[in-house]
Amino acid sequence: MKGKDLINIGIFSAIYFVIVFVIAILGMIPVFLPLLVPIFGGIPFMLFLTRVRKFGMIWIMSIIMGIMMLLTGMSWPPLAVSVFSGLLAELVYRSGKYKSATKAVVTNGVFSLWVAANYLPLFFNAEKYWASRQNYGQDYIDAVTKLMPSWMCPVTFIAAFVCGIIGGLLGKALMKKHFEKAGIA
Amino acid sequence: MAGLFTADIENRGLVLDPRTKLAVMITLVVFALGGAGSDIQAVRLATIAVSALPVVLLATARQWKKAAVFGLLYAVLKSAELLLVPQLSGAALSIVGLCCLIFVRLMPSLIMGAYMLSSTTVSEFIAAMHRMHVPQQITIPMSVMFRFFPTVMEEFAAINTAMRMRDIRMGGRNAGRLIEYRLVPLMVCSVNIGSELSAAALTRGLSTGIRRTNICKIGFHVQDFAVAAVSGAVYILWILGMTGVVK
């Protein structure tokens, strides 16, 4: 990997993170984050994939996203997940010899998994957390666990993956429409 | 957004090492957000103390307004969680309870994030990452990214103005093309600026692969030890709590 590749990672990470940031601010209800980020992030990510020729570029971008989440106070699970999902995304795209357009769409889906990890801490230690709040009454515990059941956790990951596929397709369509014509894809 | 890692070096009060800030952030994430050890009374109280730390730090960095707003907001939410929620029942309990639960847990680390980004410069952060032996493959893209944020925001503002003139906006006639007509031009110009940037970076020897030097002086001082002691205390209480020494 050369300097130019590293700079490309930095530039696309910046665009991607701006999208994450804008959605996080606009989406007052944080539930939309794992749905909207993979869709709109798919547009720059698909363009980024056309520049990926060497092993590690997708992985590094994924790790950087995780570090940014830690720095902005979204906790460490995104970093822990992004290290693995990034490597997985890298391997998926590598299996298509860094060329396959179909694999690129799947890569965006896998890459998007870290977004869902932002909600992991709310599911961690749930029982201990509730045990410390017994004085609030069983009503409260029931009410909140009803709104945030533990099956929500895998569902957010699946939602992020599916939206990542949608975003990948959207990005692919836009690439065909604009970037190939302009000669930058 | 454009203010990421753009600390005012002249007027930022007490300077902490970026690594200390990172340690406080991790402590907050583990205890305030992650709720570790929340079955132990002493850890619960210590977590409240550590949660107040980012507000104190904002004040030491002379960011009075931010400190006051965040501090007040957190105090209101935390007291609502402690005093108001047990009194409620039914639907009000669900809504207020869930809001308190999410915001009380998220806020300390988000305030810490705001402090961290507004009190550290990019150079200091990169220097700290070097000291922590983070490989160049991570630090170079990250420094490019921070350098690039203001550019992206500037370009985005200009594109936004142009598209509003064409009535491509929320509630306008061409709302359907809202996203496409903003992101596509943004990416085209970012790619162009990016290739100029990489040419500039290559002339500064970015791709030579040797160890790069940094003019920034970072290191641990009295204030770092004080802050580290406060956050370290929570871990000690947690261990003591698990072995049954304190309750």
Interface residues (C-beta under 8 A of the other chain):
Chain A: M1 K2 G3 K4 L6 I7 N8 I9 G10 I11 S13 A14 I15 F17 V18 I19 F21 V22 P30 F40 I43 P44 L47 G56 I60 M61 I63 I64 I67 L70 L71 T72 G73 M74 S75 W76 P121 L122 F124 N125 K128 Y129 A131 S132 N135 Y136 G137 D139 Y140 A143 V144 K146 L147 M148 L174 H178 F179 A182 I184
Chain B: M1 L22 M25 I26 L28 V29 L33 G34 G35 A36 G37 S38 D39 R44 V85 P86 L88 S89 G90 L93 S94 G97 L98 L101 I102 R105 L106 S109 L110 I111 M112 G113 A114 M116 L117 Q136 Q137 I138 I140 P141 M142 S143 V144 M145 R147 F148 F149 V152 M153 F156 I179 E180 L183 V184 L186 M187 V188 S190 V191 I193 G194 L197 S198 A201 L202 L206 S207
